[in-house]
Amino acid sequence: MKKSRHAFSAIAIDHAHEQNNASVKGDGGAVGLTENPSALRRWMVSGPEMARLIGEFESSMTEKQDSDCRHHEQKKHTQSAFARDVKALSVAMEDMGNPFTEDSNDLLVLDSRNIADAAVADTMQQIEQIGLEQYEAYVDERLVNQRTPISDTIKRNNLHLFSRPPVKGNSSKQQQISSLKNNCSLFSRLYIASQVRDGDLCEFFQHENQPCPPSLSQMGVLRGGTKSDLLTCLKILYLSMSLIVPLEKLHAPFLMLLQLSTCCHLVLPKHSRTTQLTFFLPYITSQLQYVTRLDIVWDEYISDSLKAGARSKRGKGVRRRVEPSSAVPGNWSAFLRIADNKSELFSYLATVAVSIDTSKQVISTHHVNVICKNQQDTSSLAPCTHEEADTRMFLHLEDAMRDGHNKVSIRTVDTDVVVLAVTSAQRLNLAELWIAFGVGKNFRFFAAHEIAAVLGPEKCIALPMFHAFTGCDTVSFFGGKGKKTAWDTWKTYNEVTPAFSALAARPTLQTIQEWIGPLERFVILMYDRSSSQECVNEARKQLFTQKGREMECLPPTQAALTQHIKRAAYQAGYCWSQMVIKVPELPSPNEWGWKKTDDGWEAHWTTLPEAAQACRELIKCSCKKSCRGRCKRKKAALPCTSLCFCGGNCTD
């Protein structure tokens, strides 16, 4: 039946009956009528008629109602808004492609092509099955077998939804507070135990006071630093490299290598609506003006790799599908934080780069293969399994040298490339090797061939290991000790150079044991130039007891330093030393300071337990009466302390 003269106002009979009852009851309701039968009968007879009379009176006293009986969605403003929405959707589909033709398993927003978190997508795919399983479990437990009362609260599902994405870990501030609490607890217990027992300081300083050494880790992850500080040290050796050298002054044949994986952060598409040629091709064309061959090298993004952990520290972004018609994201930097975004973008840009109308050689990497402008032999370049463009660039460099190029320019913003270029300039004996580094007012050319000449052959070979040992993407920096401090230490302690050289050329674990002495001395001098100690554990003890250094300002223990050396040797001695090999042979990181977990590769910080678990002074028992044969305190032949259950009153 119809509720009014307006369209779409029909309601069900039971709905009308309930509304009529509400009108009959009035504002005061029918409270108390059921307790008096005669009053209830009078209300049942007279109530509907009274409601009709009141309704007619209210209608006669109100203003004339609007004669427009259309539904509100039929009116002009609603129709105009609907037309605008349809037009906006059609424009988005024209710019970004038809979203309904998407055949992947990704869950994406239709108009922006933003891809939801993988955990949210898994929830949407499994939510029906989860509901069925929980329904069957509810019926079985509460109705059939009656193991659980039906009145018990149903446990909430903490599923990952759009409004509740995966929870982030503890903040750095929370982790720092937790670390401080652990330190306070440790030293409080040591103070109590020292009232009865004699402590062994040498044993104590062999162990880290935390599970992760604070000198190498930052809240459980690799401690970061500023790699580019090394360039300041190199500038002192070669002052003229601060001058900008125009490429037109360099004579052909000339080769340019572009590391566009990092330069994409610089080529911002400010005036482009799509990831097409409008923002990318002008940059490539400008680089082709003064060269005869241009090689473009891209990074590869492998999920199960050591670099994945370093990339995760760069922050979160939004996953988006990358297609020729895709709109450029508003937040370009956040877009480039997602590895899948960059992988799709680089694959697309690689094909775009070789489509440039030019007579010069243009070669671009495309995953493990390469594509080029003109047909040529690329067997020396592909297939290539290098993950980073840092090393793959030098495979292209060696190929270009065989092709007759002896003057090379490399465009990058990565300090690792500068270090490898200096090493390569010394090894390959290039006429000129220039590094176009930086951006804006900090842009400059580095003459890698002249830096190599100043350093000398021995230090050029040792430079990659020095760089890895003092901190890079996959190796920790030393707490409070940057590249400048390490460089100054190297200048005063040249005896460590053979150790760096030996570990930079595919070392073995035995090689590390042979050279750990000079490396320990190098670390000690970084923390204390006046120290005469040879063992890093003894230096830790001296710095804490005699010079008042805080625990966080001490060098790592010998056990932690050994694992650090392994990680540095793996990076410099295997990843970087095989940069001119198409398919490098890399050992398992398990043996080189890393361990595999469910979340990927994590640093294996030390082989010794932390001080709170290893020090004999902290051994306590839980014996309620007297200590007996199984008492661990008694087995250790130590007296009871106030930390024991007996409170130190045991006479045994």
N, C-alpha and C positions, 0 to 999 in steps of 0.2 A: 504494500500500500504506500501511497505518497505522503510524505511528511508536510510538503508545502507545494506551491505552484512552481518552484524552481526546478530546473532540469537536474537530473542525477540526485533527486531527493527521495527516491523510493527506499523503504526500509522493510525488513522482515516483520511478519505478524507478531512474533514473540518480542521483538525489539519495540514495536509500537505498544504492546501490552505493558511492558515494563515502564515505558515513558509515561503512559497514561496513569499507572499506579503512582509514579512520582508526582504527577500533577495533582492527583487526588489527595495525596498525603499533605501537600502544602509545605510551607517553610518549617513548621513545627514537627512534621512527621506524624506517625501514628503510635507514639510511645504510650503504653499503658492501656490501649484499647483492648488488647487481647485478654486482659484480666477481668474485664466487665463485659459479659456476653451481650447484654441489652444495648450498651453503648456501641459495641462492635457492629451490631445489626443496624442501628440507626446510621452509623457512619457509612456502611456498605450501601445503604439505600440512597442517602442524601449526598454522599461525597462526590460522585461523578457529576451530578447536576450542579452542585456548588462550584466545582472546578470549571464547568462550562460557562456559568454566569460570570465568574471572575475573569476568565479569559476574554469573553466578549467585552467586558468593561475596560480591560486594559488595552484591547485593540482600538476601541473607540476613543480613548484618551491619548493615544500616541499619534505621532505624525504619520502622514501617508507614506507607506513603504515604497521603496524603489520598484518601479514597474519592470526593470530589467531582470528577466528570469534566467539569464544565461549562467552557466557554470563559471567560476572564477578563472578557470584555465582557458575559457573562451574569450576573455576580454583582451583588449588591445595591448596593454603593457606586458601581460604574460606571454602573448603570442610574439611580441617583439623580442623579449628576452630569449625565448626558445629559438627564434630565428638567428639571433646572435650566437647562441651556443652551437647551433648546427653549422653556421659559417665558420666559426673558430675550429671546430673539429675537422671540417673539410680542408681548411688551410693547413692544419697540422698534418693531415694525411698526405697532402700534396708535398709538403716540405720534407716529411720524414718517412714516407712510404706507408702502405696499407698495413696497419698493425695486425689485422686479422689473417694475414698471410704468414705470420711468424710461426715457424715450425719447430722452434727450440723448446726446451723444457724450462726456460727461464720465465719468471713471473715479472711482467713489466707493466708500467703505466702507459696507457694508450697514447696520450698526447705528448709526453716528455721522453718516452722510451727509457726512463729510469728503471733499473732492474732491482727488484727487492732482494733483501738478504737471503742467502741460500737456506738458512734455518727457517725463515718465514715461508719460503717456497716449499720446503719439505713438510711443514705443518699443513699447508693448504692441500698438498697431495695426499697426506695420510690422515687427515682429520676425520673423514668418514669411517675409515677402518678403526681408528682409535675409539670413536663413539660407539661403534657396534661392539667392540671388545669390552668396553666399560659397561655397556648395557647388559650384556650377557653375564658379566661378572656380578653386577648388582642383583640381577634376578636369581642367580645361583646362590649367592651368599645370604641374601636377605629374605627371599621369598620361598625358594625351594628347600635348601638345606638349613636356613635360618641360623647360620653361624654368627651373623652380625645383626643387631637390632635394627629395625627399619627406621628408627628415630635417630640413629647416629648420623653425624654430619658427613656429607659427601666430600671427599678430598678434592681440593681445587686443582685444576690442570694448569700448570705453569708453562703453557705452550708459547712459542715465539710467534707473535702476531704483529700486524703493522704498527699497532700502538705500543707493543711490548717486544722490541727487538732483543737479540742476545745481550745479556748483561755484561758490562765492561768490568775489568778487574779492579782491584783496589788502586786508588790514586797514589801518586808518588809520596804525597804528604802522609797518608795513612801508613805506607810501608816504612817511611822514615821514622815515624813515631814507634812503630813496632820494633824496628831495629834498635832504637834508643832504649826501649824497655828491656829488650833482651840483654843489652850491654850492662844496664844497671843491675839486673838480676844476676848476671854472671859475676860481676865484681863484688856484689854483696855476699854471694855464697862463698866466693874465694876468701873474702875477709873473715867470715865466720869459721871456715875450715882452717885458716892459718893460725887461729888461736890455739889449736891443739896439734896440728900436723905441720911438718916442715915442707914448704913448697919447692918445686923444681922449676925455676924460671926458664931454663933452657928448653925443657920439655913444653912448657906453656907456649913459648914463642915459635915453636915448630908448627903450631896449629893456628888456623884462622879463628877469630872470635865469633864469626858468623858463618852460616852455610855457604854464602857467596862472598869471596874476598872483597872488601870495600875498595881496595886499591885498584881492582880490575873490573868490578861490576858496579852497576848502578841500578839498585832495586831489582836484582836478580837477572838483569840483562847486561850485554856488553856495554862497558862504559864508553861514551862517545867523546869526541873532541873535534878540533878544527884541523883538518888535513892540510888546508891551504897555507897554514903557517910555515910549512916546509918551503914554500916558494919564496917567502921572505928570506930564508936562510940561503937559498940559491941566488937570490938577487945580490947578496953581498959578494958572492964569488964573481958575478958577471953583471956589473953595474949598467952596462949599455943595453941590457935586455929590457929595460923599462921604456926604451924608445919604441914608438910604433913604426914598424917598417912596412910601407905600402907594397902590396904584391906586385904592382906594375914595375917596380924596380928590380924584381927577380926575373931572370931570363928563363925562357922555356928551353927544354921540355920541363914542365912543372906539374906535379901531382898534388891534389888536395884530398885529404881524408876527412870526412865529416862524421862526427859521433852525434848523430841527430837524436839519439835516445835521450841525451841530456840537453841538447840544444832546443828540443821541442818546448822546454820550459821558457826559452828565450823568444822563440818565434810565436808571439801571442797573436791569435786570430781576432784582433779587436774589431775589425770592420767586416767580418765575414759571417754569414748566417749558416754556412755549411762547411764541412771539412773538405771542401774541394780545393781547386787550384788557387783560389783568390788570396789565401794567406801563405801558402807553402811555396808555390812556384816562383814568386819574385825573389825569395831568399835564395833558392837554388840557382836561379838565373844569374843573380849577382855574384855568386861564388864561381860561376863558369867563365867569367870575363877574362881572367888572367891565367887560367890553367888549361892544360891539354887533356887531362883525365881527372874525373871526379868520382871518388868511391864514397858511397854512403853506407854506413855500418850501423846496424840496430842491435839492441839488446834482445836476448831471448828470456822468457819468464817461465822458469821451471818451478813447479810447486814444491817439489821435494829437494830443495837446494839450500845451501848455507846463506845465500843472498836473500832468500825469502824472509828470514828473520830480520835482516837489516832493513828491508823495505817496509816491513810491518811497523817499524818505529816512526815512519814518516807521516803517520796519521791516517784517518779514515776519509773515504770519499764516497761517491755514488756510482754504482755500476750502471753503465749505459751501453746500449747497442751502438756500434759504429758502422755506418753504411755511407755510401756516397751522398745520400740525401739527408743524412742525420744533421740536426742543428748543432752548432757549436755550443757546448755547455757554457753557462754564465760564469761558473767558477772553474776556470781552466786548470788551476793548480790542484784543486780537489779531484778533478777528473783524472789527472795524471797520477794520482796516488794509487789507483786500482790497477793491478798488473794486467787483468783481462782487458781493461779499456785500452791500455797502451799496446798490448799485443795485437788487438784488432786494428788500432789506429796505425801502427807501424807497418802492418801487412798491407793496408790500403795505400799508405803514403809511398811505400816502396814501389808499387806498380805505377803510381802517379809520377814518381821521379824519373823513371826511364822513358816516360812518354813525352818528355820535353823535346821540342823541335830544335835540335842542335846537331852539328856535325862532329862534336867532340865525344870522347868516350865517357859514358855514364854507367857506373856499375853500382848496384844496390843489393845488399843482402836481403834475403826473403826466407826467414826461418833457417833451415840448415842449408838451403841452396842460395844461389845468387841469380839475379836477372840483370840484363844489360841492354843498352840502347842498340848496339850493333852486335851481330853474331860474332863471337870470338871464343877461344878456348878458355874455359873457366875450371878445368879439372884440378888446377892447383889451389882453387879457392873453395870448392864444394865437392861433396857434402862436408860441412863443418859443424862440429858439436860444441863450439865455444858458447858459453852462456852469456858472457859479458862482451860488449863492444870494445872494452878497454884492451883486451888481448887480441880480438879478431882483427882489429885495425892493422896490427903489425903483420898479420898473415897477408893482408892486401898490400902492405908496404913492401914486403919481400917479393911479392909477385910483380909489383910495379918496377922494382929494381931490375928484375930479369927482363922486363919490357923496355929498359933503357932509361928510366926516370931516376935521376940522382939528386933532384931537388924536390923536397916534399914539404907541404904545410898540413898541419893537423888542426882542425877546429874542435875544441872541447872546452868543458868547464870542470873537468875532473882532474884532481891532482894526481891520481893513479896513472893517468895517461902521460903526464909530464915525466914522472919517474921512469916509466917504461920507455919513453922516448929517449931519455938521456942514456939509458942502458943500451938501447938499440943503436943510437948514433955511434957509440963507441965500438959496438960489435960489428955493425954493417959497413962502417967507414963511408957514410954518406957525405956528399959534398955539402949539402945544406939540409937541415931538418928544423923547420920552424913550427912552433906551437902557438896558435892563435887562441889565447886563453882569456876568460873573463867576459864581462859585459859592461856597457856604459863607460863611465869614467875609469873603471878598473880594467878595461880591455887593454891588452898589450901582446906583443910577440915575444916569445922566448926562443932564443937560438939554442936548441938542444945540443947541436954539434959543438958549439963553443963551451957550453957548460960541461960537456963530457971531456973536452980537452983540458979544462981547468981542474976538474976533479981527479983525472988520471984513471987508468984502466982498473986498478984495484978497487978504488972506491965506487966506480961506476958499476962494477959487478956486485958489490956489496949493497948498493943503494936500495934495491927492492926489498931486501931482507930488513934493512934498517927501517924503511918506511912501514913495513908490515909489523915489525916488532914494536914500534912506538905508537901504532894505532892506525887502523884502516877500517873498512866497512865490516869485515868479518873477524877482526882482531881488536881486543880492548885497547883503549888508551890507558896510560897510567894516571891514577888519581892525582890531580894537581900538577902533573908534569906533561907539558905539551911538547910540540915538535921543536920549538926553539931551545928549550932546556936540553932535550935529547941531542940536538945538533951540537950545542956547545960542549956537552959531555963527550961526544964522539971526537971532537977536535982535540980535546985534552987527553983522551984515552984511546989512542989509535990501535992499541993491542987487540981491540975487539973486532977490527976489520976482517981478519982471516976467519973469525967465527961467522960473521955475516955472510962472507963469500961462500963458505962451505955449506951453509944452510940454504943458500939461494939456488942450489943446483941439485934438485931431486935427492935430498938427504935421506938417511935412514934413521931409525930410532937410536941406533948406536952412535951416529954422528952427533946427535943432541947431547948424549952423555959425555962425549969427548970434549965438547965445546961449552958445556954449561958453566964452567968456572969463569971464563972471561965475560960471559953474559951476566952472571951474578954480580961480578965486580962493576960492570957497566951500570946496572940498576942501582947498586949501592951509591955510586958516585952521582947518579941523577938525584938521589934523595939527600945526599950529604957529601959535598965535595971534599971535606976534610977527613972523612972516615978512612980508617986503615983496615977495616974488616974485609975479609974475603968471602965469608959465608953470609948469605942474606938473612938467615935466621938470627945470627949473632948481631947483625946490624939492626934488626928489629928490636932486639933486647936493649941494645945500647941507646937507640933513639928514644925509646919509651922511658927507660929508667934514668938516663943521664941527661937527656936533652928535652925531656918533657913533651915529646910529640904525642898527639892524640892517636888512638888506635886507627882511625880512618886515614891518618897521614903517614902511616908506616908502609914500607914496600911489601909486596906479597911474600908469603912464605916460600920456601924452596919447592915444596910440593905444588903450590899454585903456580909458581913461576915456570915450572917444568911444563905444565899443561898449556900455559900461555905461549911458551916457545914452540910447542908442537903446532898450535893453531897458526902462528906466524910462519913457521916453516912450511906448513901445508899450503898457505896462500902464496908465499913467495917462491918456494922451491918446487911446487907442482903446478899451481894454477897459472902463475906468471911466467915461470921459466919455460913453459911449453907453448908460448904464445904464437910461434910460427909453425906449429903442428896442427894439421886440420882436425885430427881426432886425438886429443891428448889422453893419456892414460893416467887417470886419477885414482889413488888408493881410497879406501873407505875412510871417511872422516872419523869413524869410531876409534881408530888407533891414533888420531891426531888431535886430541883435546876436545872431541865432540861426543855427544851421546844422542841416540835417537829416542824420541818420545812420541806420544800420540799427537802432539801439536807441532811436530817437526824436529829439526835439529836444535839442540841446546848445548851450551858450553859445559864441558865437564871441568868444573873449577879446580878441584883438588882430589887427590887420592886419600887424604887423611881426614878423619872426622873433625868436626869443630871442637874447640877447646872445652866447651861445656860437657861434651860426651867423652872426651879422651883423657882429661886430667885426672890423675889418681886422687888428687886432693879433694875432689868433689864426690867421691864414692860415698854413698850413704846406704844404710840398711833400713829395713822395715820390720825388724824383729820386735814383737810386742813385749817379750819378757827378756830372757838372756839370749845372746847370740850363740847360734849352734853351728853345726858343721856346714850347712848349706849357705850360710850368711856370706854374701860377697864382700862385705867389709872385713870379715874375719879372714877370708881367703887372701885378701890383699895385705893382711898383716898391718892394718891401720887402726888407730884408736877411734872410738866413736866421737862424733862432734854434735853440735846442736842441730845439725841438719838431719841427723838420724831420728828415727821414730822415738827412741828412748830419750832424746834430748841431750845426749852426751853423758847420761848418768849410769851407763852400763859399766859394770866393774869387770867384765870379762876382758 
